[in-house]
Amino acid sequence: MNSISLGVLVVDDETRQRRGLAAMVRDLRPEYEVWEAKNGKDALTISLSKPIQIVFTDIQMPIMNGLEYLQQLRTFGQHETKVILVTVYQEFSYAQQAVRYGANDYLVKPVQSQQLIEVIQHMEKIIVEEQEALSGNQTALNQIEQSMPAFVEHLFSRCVTDKLQPNEKSLLKSHFGWQGVGEVLALGASIAHPEDIHMWDSQLRNTVVEILRPWASSVVFPLESREDHVVAVVNWKDRAEGKEAKSALQAGLKKLEQQQAISIWFAWGQPFNFNEMQISQSHEKAVALISMRFYTPHIRCLNLVVSDDEQPVQEMSAYEQMAFFKFIESAISSGEPDQLLDRVQNFIGPMTQGYPAPEALKAKLVHLLLVSLQRLNIGWSEEVYSRFSERLNKAVEEATCVQNLEDGVATWLKELILELHSGSKGDPIMKKCKEFLDAHLHEDLSLEIVARRFHYNASYFSILFKNYFGLSFTEYMVKLRMQKAQYLLLHTDAKVAEISRQVGYKDIKYFFKVFKKNVMHTPEEFRRKFN
């Protein structure tokens, strides 16, 4: 969005802070007219006499503080002025008062340029939208309803995330006039190529609206704050028919899946009353159900299989914890991380009973594993211990399903064991790796593929590989393929194209190029000269 010319007031009793923030605003928006005030009283005088649209004010100031200024500003009818509190105070009581008096945002000192420009852009957007809403007529509103422009989607997105201002809420109510019972539907899709996600987005949104039309009015829109799902706000004509409507929607989405070769998942939030606009609470319930895909990624209609009651993480008995500690100790002492994944699955499995909140499960798991690491008392330095703690946290945090979680923990344990048994005990693994590469040279192999084949993190596997072979994975594969190609050229009558395929090069021109670079002859020259 192009910036607009606005009046800005910076209020702070500390001269350096005030002038610094004012200078930042002028640098970011040269077209703004910027005023300064050293206390709330002076700020109120300027606000009532100058065309001020945005105010950045400190809280603690002499004569009149920032909250008193904000209260007075609203008392004088200046409800459209956007007020952003800028302070070192983060107590909840200040936030409560600020919201009550009509503050629009909250920044903490020292203000960074990136934070400031985001707030400015957001205020500009709201101001433009308010101006457009005030100047619009019924014809414009009808056009908005028919075409669902970005403005209405923006308002609904803010409503769903409980960020809607009172005037924006009034606009939504007057525009749609919805009453009675509503419900929020969250939808997403699993797709083989994420870059194609926008190809089906519009069709999905239109499909939901059309399927539900006999039973409800609905608006489907993307969220500005997250991209993993879209949201439908549904106003039921007759709530008693909701079950029939949901069955029809499920059948319609299944048909769309077949047409688009995608997997759609969705979850309904709790019913709410439109008079109270409890849209955000309904959305929170739907998001909570979506998080259950961590356990059942194959399930499409999530609220058909997940209990409404959030379950706690299943606690392990003292005996089970001790058994796990002994399992880790035995695995480390042997230096042979066999069957780790099976044991990890047996360890995590009981903790998932009842489908506890995934984040709670992850936190509990990290705690148990770090306790076991400390219990081993292996004499690591703080740096090494911190490194492994960070690796564990990253592996667990990035897990999108139980299987990912189990694989991540198993990989972390293997890395832990290898760290403690670095040296010759890693040789058998690399020998098996060499045998695998020799046997699968014709395949399109990468470091990631081979690392996954041996259940290792790719970055860590790369280090092990180079320590053992003295070459990077790419360098070693080129060397191995060139040796095999030379042998086939000298000891078989196979055509060069066939030899190229046998050593993993589908593009014969690229094979010629690599062979010439490494052997100093083309394949035909090499065969003629040395055969």
DALIN-V399038 format. One record per residue. BURIAL is 1 if it has 16 or more other ideal C-beta (glycine too) atoms within 10 Angstrom, else 0. D_FIRST is the distance of its C-alpha to the first C-alpha in whole Angstrom. Layout:
# DALIN-V399038
{{BURIAL & D_FIRST} {BURIAL & D_FIRST}}
This chain:
# DALIN-V399038
{{0 & 0} {0 & 4} {0 & 6} {0 & 9} {0 & 13} {1 & 14} {1 & 18} {1 & 19} {1 & 22} {1 & 24} {1 & 27} {1 & 29} {1 & 33} {0 & 33} {0 & 32} {0 & 31} {1 & 29} {1 & 27} {0 & 27} {0 & 26} {1 & 23} {1 & 22} {0 & 22} {1 & 20} {1 & 17} {0 & 18} {0 & 18} {0 & 14} {1 & 13} {0 & 16} {0 & 15} {1 & 16} {0 & 19} {1 & 21} {1 & 24} {1 & 27} {1 & 29} {1 & 32} {1 & 33} {1 & 32} {0 & 34} {1 & 33} {1 & 29} {1 & 30} {0 & 32} {1 & 28} {1 & 26} {0 & 29} {0 & 29} {0 & 25} {0 & 22} {1 & 21} {1 & 18} {1 & 17} {1 & 21} {1 & 22} {1 & 25} {1 & 28} {1 & 31} {0 & 34} {1 & 35} {0 & 38} {0 & 39} {1 & 36} {1 & 34} {1 & 30} {1 & 31} {1 & 33} {1 & 31} {1 & 28} {1 & 31} {1 & 32} {1 & 29} {1 & 28} {0 & 32} {0 & 31} {0 & 29} {1 & 25} {0 & 24} {0 & 20} {1 & 20} {1 & 18} {1 & 21} {1 & 21} {1 & 24} {1 & 25} {1 & 28} {0 & 31} {0 & 32} {0 & 31} {0 & 34} {0 & 33} {0 & 35} {1 & 32} {0 & 29} {0 & 31} {1 & 32} {1 & 28} {0 & 27} {0 & 30} {1 & 29} {1 & 25} {1 & 23} {1 & 20} {1 & 20} {1 & 22} {1 & 22} {0 & 25} {0 & 27} {0 & 26} {1 & 23} {0 & 21} {0 & 18} {0 & 16} {0 & 17} {1 & 16} {1 & 12} {0 & 12} {1 & 13} {1 & 11} {0 & 8} {0 & 10} {1 & 12} {1 & 9} {0 & 8} {1 & 11} {1 & 12} {0 & 10} {1 & 12} {1 & 15} {0 & 15} {0 & 14} {1 & 17} {0 & 19} {0 & 19} {0 & 20} {0 & 23} {0 & 25} {0 & 24} {0 & 21} {1 & 22} {0 & 24} {0 & 21} {1 & 19} {0 & 22} {0 & 23} {0 & 20} {0 & 19} {0 & 15} {0 & 12} {1 & 13} {1 & 16} {1 & 16} {1 & 14} {1 & 17} {1 & 19} {1 & 18} {1 & 18} {1 & 21} {1 & 23} {1 & 22} {0 & 24} {0 & 21} {1 & 20} {1 & 21} {0 & 24} {0 & 22} {1 & 20} {0 & 23} {0 & 25} {1 & 22} {1 & 23} {0 & 26} {0 & 27} {1 & 24} {1 & 26} {0 & 30} {1 & 31} {0 & 34} {0 & 36} {1 & 36} {1 & 33} {1 & 32} {1 & 30} {1 & 30} {1 & 28} {1 & 28} {1 & 28} {1 & 30} {0 & 32} {1 & 31} {0 & 33} {0 & 30} {0 & 27} {0 & 25} {0 & 26} {0 & 25} {0 & 22} {0 & 25} {1 & 26} {0 & 23} {0 & 23} {0 & 27} {1 & 27} {1 & 25} {0 & 27} {1 & 30} {1 & 30} {1 & 29} {0 & 32} {1 & 35} {1 & 34} {0 & 34} {0 & 38} {1 & 38} {1 & 34} {1 & 31} {1 & 28} {1 & 24} {1 & 23} {1 & 20} {0 & 19} {1 & 18} {0 & 15} {0 & 18} {0 & 20} {0 & 20} {0 & 24} {1 & 24} {1 & 23} {1 & 24} {1 & 26} {1 & 27} {1 & 30} {1 & 32} {1 & 36} {1 & 38} {0 & 41} {0 & 41} {0 & 44} {0 & 43} {1 & 40} {0 & 42} {0 & 43} {1 & 39} {1 & 39} {0 & 41} {0 & 40} {1 & 37} {0 & 38} {0 & 40} {0 & 37} {1 & 35} {0 & 38} {0 & 38} {1 & 35} {0 & 36} {0 & 38} {0 & 36} {1 & 34} {0 & 36} {1 & 34} {0 & 35} {1 & 33} {1 & 33} {1 & 32} {1 & 33} {1 & 34} {1 & 33} {1 & 36} {1 & 36} {1 & 35} {0 & 35} {1 & 32} {0 & 33} {0 & 33} {1 & 29} {1 & 30} {1 & 28} {1 & 27} {0 & 31} {1 & 31} {1 & 28} {1 & 30} {1 & 33} {1 & 32} {1 & 30} {1 & 33} {1 & 35} {1 & 33} {1 & 34} {1 & 37} {1 & 36} {1 & 37} {1 & 41} {0 & 41} {0 & 38} {0 & 40} {0 & 40} {1 & 37} {1 & 38} {1 & 38} {1 & 39} {0 & 42} {0 & 43} {1 & 42} {0 & 44} {0 & 42} {0 & 43} {0 & 42} {0 & 45} {0 & 45} {1 & 46} {0 & 50} {0 & 52} {1 & 54} {0 & 57} {0 & 59} {0 & 61} {0 & 58} {1 & 56} {0 & 59} {0 & 60} {1 & 56} {0 & 57} {0 & 60} {1 & 58} {1 & 56} {0 & 59} {0 & 61} {1 & 58} {1 & 58} {0 & 61} {0 & 62} {0 & 59} {0 & 59} {1 & 56} {0 & 57} {0 & 56} {1 & 53} {1 & 51} {0 & 54} {1 & 54} {1 & 51} {1 & 50} {0 & 53} {1 & 52} {1 & 49} {0 & 50} {0 & 51} {1 & 48} {1 & 46} {0 & 49} {0 & 47} {1 & 44} {1 & 43} {1 & 39} {1 & 38} {0 & 37} {0 & 40} {1 & 42} {1 & 40} {0 & 41} {1 & 44} {1 & 45} {1 & 43} {0 & 46} {1 & 49} {1 & 48} {0 & 48} {0 & 51} {1 & 53} {1 & 52} {0 & 53} {0 & 56} {0 & 57} {0 & 57} {0 & 57} {0 & 57} {1 & 53} {0 & 52} {0 & 49} {0 & 46} {0 & 48} {0 & 48} {0 & 44} {0 & 43} {1 & 45} {0 & 43} {0 & 40} {1 & 40} {1 & 42} {1 & 39} {0 & 36} {1 & 38} {1 & 39} {0 & 35} {0 & 34} {1 & 36} {0 & 35} {0 & 38} {1 & 42} {0 & 43} {0 & 40} {1 & 41} {1 & 45} {1 & 44} {1 & 42} {1 & 45} {1 & 48} {1 & 46} {1 & 46} {1 & 49} {1 & 50} {1 & 48} {1 & 50} {1 & 54} {1 & 53} {0 & 52} {0 & 55} {1 & 57} {0 & 56} {0 & 58} {0 & 61} {0 & 60} {0 & 57} {0 & 59} {0 & 60} {1 & 56} {1 & 56} {0 & 59} {0 & 58} {1 & 54} {0 & 56} {0 & 58} {0 & 55} {1 & 54} {0 & 57} {0 & 57} {0 & 54} {1 & 53} {0 & 53} {0 & 49} {0 & 46} {1 & 46} {0 & 43} {1 & 44} {0 & 41} {0 & 44} {1 & 47} {1 & 46} {0 & 45} {0 & 48} {0 & 50} {0 & 48} {1 & 46} {1 & 43} {0 & 42} {0 & 41} {1 & 45} {1 & 46} {1 & 45} {0 & 47} {1 & 50} {1 & 50} {0 & 50} {0 & 53} {1 & 55} {1 & 55} {0 & 54} {0 & 51} {0 & 48} {1 & 47} {0 & 46} {0 & 49} {1 & 51} {1 & 50} {1 & 51} {0 & 54} {1 & 55} {1 & 54} {1 & 56} {0 & 59} {1 & 59} {1 & 58} {1 & 61} {0 & 64} {1 & 63} {1 & 63} {0 & 67} {0 & 68} {0 & 67} {0 & 67} {0 & 63} {0 & 61} {1 & 58} {0 & 56} {0 & 57} {1 & 57} {1 & 54} {0 & 53} {1 & 55} {1 & 54} {1 & 50} {1 & 49} {0 & 48} {0 & 47} {1 & 50} {0 & 49} {0 & 47} {1 & 50} {1 & 52} {0 & 50} {1 & 50} {1 & 54} {0 & 54} {0 & 52} {0 & 54} {1 & 58} {0 & 58} {1 & 59} {0 & 58} {1 & 59} {0 & 62} {0 & 63} {1 & 63} {1 & 65} {0 & 67} {0 & 68} {0 & 69} {0 & 70}}
